[in-house]
Structure formats: structure tokens, C-alpha cells
Amino acid sequence: MNMLGDYQLAVLALGSIGFGLFLLVKGGDWTIDAAAFLAERLGVSKLLIGATIVAFGTSAPELFTSVNANLSGFPGISLGNVVGSNIANILLILGAVALVYALRTDPREVRADLLMMGLATLLLVGLMMYGVVTQWAGLGLFALLVVFVVFRFWTDKGAGLPDLAEDAHDEGIDEKGIATIGKALVFLALGLAALVVGSEVLVQGAVAAGGALGVPEAIIGVTVVAVGTSLPELSTCLAAAVKRQTSMIIGNIVGSNLFNILSIVGITAMIKPLAIDPSLADLEMWLMLGLTALLVVWLLTVAKIGRASGIAMLVAYLAFTAYQYQDVVFG
């Protein structure tokens, strides 16, 4: 049996990455559609949908990918996925969406979510500097998320229900064949199954591609895997931008970053202690912290992200990605 060369291995690995991304996108799409339909029937406000149900649905790829990567012995991809996704959510996704539609928000509506996102980021930075996320630390992170979600639903009190119903139908949920709770549950199950399979294919393809191309696993996690698993957030936010649903966009990004840390890192560490790749506790960690702090301050004061800011954010993300691969290209 002939051994595959680096070129053939790289081609097969990149094909696996592409197929894994396809499954993740479709799985995320089905999961979100089903969750949105169920949320409409339960009567939840659109801001809470963006910050909780949609955020959790679009973060599901990161969850399955990170858990799978850590169990497979690749903690660099596992945590790099979370750190890279949070960076991509702020620079890439908000930047791209701002090009389509200038984002505005009411600081009073997002204050609690922004402050919790900032707190969660500080906790993650502390754990990264410590060197490991233990099972007890993971349990603490996840418990904090549960308490916060309960608090948000308790304080929301069903605001904006009429708008929610219109928005849900505008997004074409019924057109996708989801007309009953039973069908919603079927789509939810199919979506989750696609996410599980997609994460496995993506992780193995990313590791193989990194080995063939000489790219460290942490860099693969921060860039390729992070962007791939952030595609559901991108597609959801772009669709919301076209429909001028700013609250859904801001809620989705802030909620996704919050879920990435408290849910994904928490659950991943609860299953198996998460060792910190030293390379991540450098530029990536501080960039994530700095961008999060800037976003919190910006949305609480300026409360607007215009097209010029969007262009600057996209340029910054391209520069960040180019920096990640400079050693591979020039080394």
C-alpha cells in the first residue's frame, strides 16, 4: 500500500475541513431555525433570543469541536477555538455586518450582558495564566452561566413579544418546513447530529492539514477552526442585518462570546481538565481581553458601530490572521 505524500495528505485534509465546515453550517442552521421556532411558541423577547437561544445555537459548533478536540488530545485546538472565535466574533463578524448595516444599540438593554461578558473574559484570562482549567473550575464557569441565564429570563419579563412573532415569521421558519413543535424537535436533533459529525471531521482534518503544512495546532485552532465554527454566527448576523434586527445581532455576538467561555470552556474542562497551550497565553489572550474591553466600553458609550469602524475591524482581523501564519510562510 502506497503511503500518501504531504501534498496528497494536505488535499485530503483540506477536503475534510471543507466537509466538516459544511456539516457545521447546516447543523447550526437547522439548530437555530428549530430553536427560534420553539422560542416563538414559548414567547421570549427578541433580545433574549439573540443573547441566549440563538447565541447558544450558533456556539454549538464551538462546543462540539472543543470537547472533541480536548478528548482527542489536542487541547491547543480546543482552547484556541474559543479564543479565536471570540476574536473573530468581534473583528470579523461585527465588522462584516457593519458594512451591510450600521449597528446601533441601547446601552441600557445590553449592559448586563456586556458586563457579564467582560467578567467571563477576565476569568478565562486568569485561568489561562494559571495554566490549566480544572474540572472544578469548569463546573464553576458553567454554574455562573446557568445563574446568569436564569437571571436574564427572570428580569426580561417577556418584553417585545409582538415584535418577536413578526421577526420569527420574517426569518422564514415556516418556509423551511418547521410548522409544528414536533418538526422543530426533529430539526433540532438533526442539527445537533450534524454538529457532532462535522466537529469530528473538522478537527481531524485540521490536525492533519496542520501537520502536513507545518502549522502548530494552536494556530490552526485560533484561525481555521475558529472561523469555521463561527460561520453560523456570521450567517445569522448577516441575515439579521438585512432585516435591520440590531438587537438580535448584538445579542448574538455578546451572548456567543459569553457562551464560548462559560459553556464551552466550562463543559470541556468538566469532561476532562483543559491544559493551556503556552502559545495562546500571549498575543491571542491579550488581544481577546483588549477587544472585549473595547467592545464593552464602546457599546456602553458610543453605542454605534458604523461602516468605517467595520472596515477597520476587518483590516485588523486580516492583520491578525497574517501574523499567525508569518512563521509558517517565512520561517
Legacy VTK file of the C-alpha trace (Angstrom):
# vtk DataFile Version 3.0
C-alpha trace
ASCII
DATASET POLYDATA
POINTS 331 float
0.000 0.000 0.000
1.455 3.340 -1.059
1.960 5.988 1.586
0.395 9.355 0.896
2.787 12.261 0.395
2.432 15.598 2.153
0.639 17.115 -0.857
-1.954 14.344 -1.101
-2.424 14.395 2.676
-2.909 18.149 2.633
-5.524 17.908 -0.147
-7.470 15.191 1.692
-7.200 17.122 4.951
-8.469 20.343 3.368
-11.331 18.367 1.829
-12.207 17.045 5.282
-12.132 20.584 6.657
-14.487 21.750 3.909
-16.922 18.875 4.507
-16.749 19.410 8.262
-17.497 23.121 7.844
-20.463 22.267 5.589
-21.926 19.964 8.226
-21.336 22.556 10.943
-23.042 25.294 8.952
-26.032 23.111 8.070
-26.249 21.762 11.592
-26.101 25.258 13.030
-28.722 26.446 10.553
-31.168 23.671 11.451
-30.499 24.086 15.158
-31.122 27.831 15.060
-34.280 27.546 12.959
-35.720 24.955 15.318
-34.704 26.909 18.421
-36.163 30.137 17.026
-39.464 28.410 16.278
-39.620 26.936 19.773
-38.709 30.322 21.252
-41.551 31.961 19.344
-44.008 29.429 20.689
-42.656 29.961 24.219
-42.959 33.752 23.888
-39.436 35.025 24.525
-38.299 38.569 23.618
-36.038 39.027 20.577
-33.171 40.459 22.646
-33.187 37.352 24.837
-33.360 35.118 21.752
-30.190 36.702 20.426
-28.333 36.596 23.749
-29.365 33.097 24.824
-31.084 30.660 22.424
-29.547 31.927 19.164
-26.182 32.531 20.847
-26.169 29.015 22.245
-27.273 27.562 18.907
-24.553 29.360 16.951
-21.988 28.427 19.622
-22.863 24.741 19.390
-20.174 24.093 16.732
-17.523 25.532 19.048
-18.844 23.353 21.886
-18.710 20.072 19.991
-15.403 20.945 18.334
-13.676 21.965 21.581
-14.907 18.964 23.570
-13.939 16.608 20.767
-10.512 18.195 20.313
-9.704 18.015 24.035
-10.812 14.377 24.289
-8.738 13.585 21.192
-5.623 15.017 22.847
-5.482 18.387 21.098
-6.104 20.999 23.843
-4.444 23.692 21.727
-7.234 23.425 19.171
-9.848 23.203 21.916
-8.969 26.464 23.684
-7.629 28.123 20.539
-11.069 27.591 19.027
-12.711 29.560 21.860
-10.145 32.366 21.935
-10.103 32.628 18.147
-13.903 32.542 17.919
-14.261 35.412 20.374
-11.732 37.441 18.395
-13.463 36.555 15.109
-16.899 37.388 16.533
-15.792 40.918 17.386
-13.495 41.812 14.484
-14.680 39.635 11.597
-18.408 39.205 12.196
-19.291 42.604 13.666
-17.000 44.204 11.084
-18.662 42.396 8.178
-22.161 43.106 9.480
-21.352 46.813 9.991
-20.564 47.034 6.276
-24.097 45.900 5.490
-25.878 47.940 8.146
-24.561 50.361 10.784
-25.196 48.835 14.207
-26.872 50.813 16.974
-27.970 49.652 20.388
-29.475 50.908 23.626
-26.793 50.644 26.346
-29.465 50.004 28.973
-30.654 46.868 27.168
-27.227 45.245 26.808
-25.468 46.480 29.966
-25.926 43.248 31.944
-24.814 41.044 29.040
-21.775 43.205 28.282
-20.613 43.295 31.897
-21.024 39.534 32.242
-19.070 39.011 29.018
-16.285 41.174 30.439
-16.283 39.239 33.720
-16.204 35.887 31.916
-13.256 37.049 29.794
-11.327 38.126 32.898
-11.986 34.731 34.484
-10.715 32.948 31.380
-7.563 35.092 31.272
-6.904 34.243 34.919
-7.290 30.522 34.221
-5.039 30.743 31.163
-2.325 32.409 33.248
-2.764 29.660 35.861
-2.023 27.073 33.172
-4.984 24.700 33.384
-8.765 24.761 33.636
-9.595 22.103 36.221
-12.859 20.205 36.404
-13.942 22.258 39.415
-13.127 25.488 37.586
-15.153 24.258 34.608
-18.064 23.480 36.894
-17.836 26.972 38.364
-17.857 28.595 34.926
-20.900 26.608 33.815
-22.741 27.285 37.093
-22.158 31.015 36.604
-23.701 30.757 33.136
-26.794 28.963 34.457
-27.296 31.602 37.158
-26.906 34.431 34.652
-29.313 32.929 32.102
-31.952 32.406 34.791
-31.409 35.990 35.927
-31.828 37.339 32.366
-35.041 35.418 31.766
-36.349 36.497 35.166
-35.656 40.192 34.510
-36.730 40.182 30.854
-40.418 39.645 31.694
-41.355 38.887 28.075
-40.650 42.328 26.642
-41.241 42.741 22.935
-43.308 39.609 22.274
-45.308 41.038 19.343
-42.111 42.003 17.520
-40.694 38.558 18.186
-43.553 36.820 16.451
-43.174 39.024 13.365
-39.408 38.561 13.307
-39.685 34.785 13.586
-42.008 34.602 10.586
-39.874 37.108 8.649
-36.903 34.794 9.040
-38.846 32.162 7.093
-39.033 29.477 9.745
-42.290 28.040 8.361
-40.845 28.142 4.827
-38.149 25.688 5.925
-40.806 23.143 6.857
-40.908 23.832 10.594
-44.574 24.344 11.356
-45.078 22.288 14.498
-43.219 21.659 17.734
-42.697 18.035 16.668
-40.948 19.070 13.444
-38.905 21.617 15.375
-37.632 18.876 17.673
-36.726 16.704 14.651
-34.773 19.559 13.048
-33.101 20.227 16.382
-31.986 16.586 16.632
-30.736 16.554 13.022
-28.874 19.805 13.582
-27.138 18.523 16.691
-26.199 15.282 14.916
-24.669 17.233 12.027
-22.724 19.330 14.533
-21.288 16.238 16.214
-20.176 14.625 12.938
-18.984 17.927 11.499
-16.842 18.687 14.533
-15.143 15.280 14.332
-14.379 15.650 10.617
-13.225 19.250 11.068
-10.879 18.544 13.987
-9.225 15.562 12.306
-8.910 17.425 9.007
-7.471 20.496 10.711
-4.898 18.473 12.641
-3.854 16.583 9.501
-3.616 19.790 7.472
-1.568 21.454 10.174
0.835 18.510 10.292
1.209 18.403 6.518
1.734 22.151 6.201
3.843 22.542 9.330
1.326 24.720 11.183
1.129 24.357 15.009
-2.215 23.061 16.327
-2.842 26.182 18.429
-2.628 28.406 15.328
-4.974 26.069 13.420
-7.423 26.325 16.310
-7.237 30.128 16.536
-7.732 30.659 12.793
-9.176 27.884 10.589
-11.261 26.090 13.218
-12.317 29.318 14.952
-13.545 30.946 11.737
-15.210 27.737 10.570
-17.171 27.273 13.759
-18.087 30.986 13.745
-19.822 30.724 10.368
-23.274 30.149 11.951
-22.879 33.460 13.829
-21.832 35.180 10.601
-24.754 33.885 8.540
-27.247 34.612 11.316
-25.963 38.139 11.891
-25.851 38.982 8.180
-29.454 37.810 7.806
-30.424 39.910 10.822
-28.589 42.915 9.362
-30.577 42.659 6.125
-33.765 42.667 8.231
-32.436 45.561 10.407
-32.586 43.469 13.594
-29.775 45.192 15.511
-30.768 43.786 18.888
-30.545 40.256 17.525
-27.040 40.924 16.134
-25.593 42.493 19.277
-27.290 39.924 21.475
-25.974 37.067 19.335
-22.339 38.218 19.390
-22.239 39.186 23.061
-24.134 36.049 24.041
-21.939 33.865 21.826
-18.724 35.179 23.388
-20.237 34.633 26.815
-21.337 31.080 25.991
-17.949 30.323 24.414
-16.220 30.919 27.734
-18.705 29.850 30.387
-20.318 26.978 28.494
-17.680 25.652 26.090
-14.607 26.037 28.288
-16.670 25.029 31.310
-18.159 21.867 29.804
-14.910 20.900 28.081
-12.989 21.157 31.377
-15.731 19.342 33.307
-15.331 16.360 30.996
-11.518 16.483 31.003
-9.170 19.110 32.552
-8.142 21.569 29.852
-4.391 22.207 29.640
-3.436 25.671 28.392
-1.169 25.866 25.358
1.530 28.414 26.373
1.451 29.987 22.914
-2.160 31.088 23.488
-1.312 32.922 26.719
0.497 35.551 24.698
-0.834 37.754 21.888
-4.121 35.871 21.454
-5.099 36.070 25.128
-4.346 39.777 25.477
-5.957 40.598 22.142
-9.145 38.810 23.213
-9.145 40.710 26.517
-8.419 44.062 24.875
-11.074 43.655 22.178
-13.655 42.579 24.746
-12.919 45.583 26.967
-13.056 47.920 23.960
-16.377 46.465 22.803
-17.907 46.809 26.276
-16.811 50.444 26.637
-17.756 51.292 23.037
-21.293 49.890 23.207
-21.949 51.442 26.618
-20.799 54.902 25.482
-20.843 55.385 21.690
-23.474 52.628 21.215
-22.851 52.519 17.451
-20.606 50.621 15.045
-20.546 52.354 11.664
-19.186 51.267 8.292
-15.820 52.985 8.815
-15.390 51.079 12.066
-16.419 47.891 10.292
-13.701 48.341 7.675
-11.105 48.980 10.382
-12.207 45.836 12.222
-11.915 43.670 9.102
-8.467 45.048 8.319
-7.398 44.337 11.901
-8.627 40.746 11.617
-6.764 40.198 8.362
-3.608 41.567 10.003
-4.108 39.234 12.982
-4.515 36.209 10.701
-1.472 37.172 8.627
0.583 37.498 11.819
-0.453 33.994 12.914
0.941 32.461 9.745
4.065 34.576 9.268
6.375 31.922 10.739
4.842 29.275 8.505
5.194 31.389 5.372
8.564 32.994 6.032
10.041 30.555 8.546
LINES 1 332
331 0 1 2 3 4 5 6 7 8 9 10 11 12 13 14 15 16 17 18 19 20 21 22 23 24 25 26 27 28 29 30 31 32 33 34 35 36 37 38 39 40 41 42 43 44 45 46 47 48 49 50 51 52 53 54 55 56 57 58 59 60 61 62 63 64 65 66 67 68 69 70 71 72 73 74 75 76 77 78 79 80 81 82 83 84 85 86 87 88 89 90 91 92 93 94 95 96 97 98 99 100 101 102 103 104 105 106 107 108 109 110 111 112 113 114 115 116 117 118 119 120 121 122 123 124 125 126 127 128 129 130 131 132 133 134 135 136 137 138 139 140 141 142 143 144 145 146 147 148 149 150 151 152 153 154 155 156 157 158 159 160 161 162 163 164 165 166 167 168 169 170 171 172 173 174 175 176 177 178 179 180 181 182 183 184 185 186 187 188 189 190 191 192 193 194 195 196 197 198 199 200 201 202 203 204 205 206 207 208 209 210 211 212 213 214 215 216 217 218 219 220 221 222 223 224 225 226 227 228 229 230 231 232 233 234 235 236 237 238 239 240 241 242 243 244 245 246 247 248 249 250 251 252 253 254 255 256 257 258 259 260 261 262 263 264 265 266 267 268 269 270 271 272 273 274 275 276 277 278 279 280 281 282 283 284 285 286 287 288 289 290 291 292 293 294 295 296 297 298 299 300 301 302 303 304 305 306 307 308 309 310 311 312 313 314 315 316 317 318 319 320 321 322 323 324 325 326 327 328 329 330
